[in-house]
Amino acid sequence: MSESPGQGSVANQDSVANQGSVSGRDFRLFWFGETTSLLGNSIAVVALPLVAVLTLHASTFVVGLLTSVAYLPWLILGLPAGAWVDRLPRRPVMLVADVVAFVAFVSVPVAAWAGVLTIAQLLAAAFVGGCANVFFTTAQRAFLPVLVRDEELLAGNARLQGSESTTEVIGPGLAGMLVQAFGAVTGLVANALSFLVSWLCLRTIRTPEPAPPAVERRRLRTEVADGLSFLFRDPVLRSLAVFSAVSNIALTGMSSIEVAFLVRTVGAGEAAVGAVLTLCGLGGILGVLLSPRVSARHGTARAVLICHLGAAPFTLLFPLTGTGFGLAFFVLGGIGCSAGVVAASVITDTFRQRYCPPDLIGRVSASAAVISFGAIAVGGLLGGTLGALSGVRETMWMLSGLQVMATAILFCGPIRRMRDFPESARTITAADTEKALS
């Protein structure tokens, strides 16, 4: 990294000061489509485990396995997807991904209504939907800088993250009501239809996308290594990636069994589960609102450290959850944890988009996502396994402790000595790539 800690602070402060608005019809279309799709996903996060628990009477291990299978494609496809996305126009990739996700998720309610739904099909739908998500997410991160100006990136990411947080508030409660009124599979219909809305919005975007850089086509393995080399040779990106991996194992391990925990261990009903998860989502909205303020006051790097250090202890409230007013422990834990995590996510996503060279952004984003989302697959499997072997509440204690300990990775890394993240990085040379391959 060519810049020393602290450089770029003026630029960062200017960007934070100008983050309030994003102009353009096409961004608004993109934002609306993503918001609708995110709402469908937030409904499915509750509906899919409820289908497994209530309709198919699945075990705690299978409920955790659903989360793991949905993110397993990041381990299988994440790295080559980054290289393919850097070779191709990003919008067509997202359009195809939306169609694949629609077909995968609409198959579940169709099979349920026909009386032939099985655990295997539920797992298959989660896996295929996860494959589509790999390509869509990788392309989306590279496509956003096409739609907005550089000084609008923080605002664009904040709006997208704000939509995600808002839908996490609305989605679980809506899922609980849909499940109680119409059955567990109804929520998956809403999820499938949301992909069609996203597809229609993407189709109507008019902004021309620049052609991928005209570079000599190399072996896929070499292009993948470029992204990995850039990520692991940079101490800031490397520190964020390692923390993200450990944190996601802990957080996903807990979230993968939260429905089973609330329904079977705590004894909450479907509507109560939806209400609790809805209230937890309020923390995400708070995080979006906090991110520019904390960044402006403390600097972007310090803000990320403050947010994660503040969020981790709240996870210790989850295993204290009980019936009645005891559900407040889960709500307070969810609000505090998600506020810090979401605020930090807005800042770090913007940092990566500005920091990485345009011709590498797909591969670097995919490399970071493979580590992050691959850990989610591990976390889902770990949560389900530990829940089945050691008990669900005991597993919540173990994983919340892991989340607290994970913050040491950031505190001991280079971010601790920075006020602001640097604005740009040097490019990786061919010699660096060959060294990474050897």
Buried (B, 14 or more C-beta within 10 A) or exposed (E): BEBEBEBBBEBBBEBBEEBEEBEBEBBBBBBBBBBBBBBBBBBBBBBBBBBBBBBBEBBBBBBBBBBBBBBBBBBBBBBBBBBBBBBBBBBEBBBBBBEBBBBBBBBBBBBBEEEEBEBEBBBBBBBBBBBBBBBBBBBBBBBBBBBBEEBBBBBBBBBBBBBBBBBBBBBBBBBBBBBBEEBBBBBBBBBBBBBBBBBBBBEEBEBEBEEBEEEEEEEEEBBBBBBBBBBBBBEBBBBBBBBBBBBBBBBBBBBBBBBBBBBBBBEBEBBBBBBBBBBBBBBBBBBBBBBBEBBBEBBBBBBBBBBBBBBBBBBBBBBBBEEEEEBBBBBBBBBBBBBBBBBBBBBBBBBBBBBBBBEBBBBBBBBBBBBBBBBBBBBBBBBBBBBBEEEBBEBBBBBBBBBBEBBEBBEEBBBEEBBBBBBBBEEBEEEBBEEBBE
